[in-house]
């Protein structure tokens, strides 16, 4: 019982840290989120809200994140579809 009381705050901190990491990963590498950000960025540029240089820099960053996210998605798909008796 005492052990649970002592470790409870630490367990809570670990769970909060895991949740923060999950949300950060989602923000960085969630394909629909990245696609939405690309659309918003394009609209901002077309409306003249951001200069071309800022647009290009942010677009490059988002496209890189998209490529990483797509690669991760494909790796996950390969893991799920790979027959169990292989390698």
ZITADA-V405390 format. One line per field, one symbol per residue. ss: DSSP state (a for helix, b for strand, c for the rest). phi: phi as a letter, one per 30 degrees, with the letter a starting at -180 (. if undefined). burial: # if it has 16 or more other ideal C-beta (glycine too) atoms within 10 Angstrom, else .. Layout:
ss->???
phi->???
burial->???
This chain:
ss->caaaaaaaaaaaaaaaaaaaaaaaaaaaacaaaaaaaaaaaaaaaacccccaaaaaaaaaaaaaaaaaaaaaaaaaaaaaacccccc
phi->.deddddedddddddddddddeddddddbdeddddddddddddddddidbdeddeddddeddddddddddddddddddddcdedddg
burial->............................#...##..##..#...#.........#..#...#..##..#..................
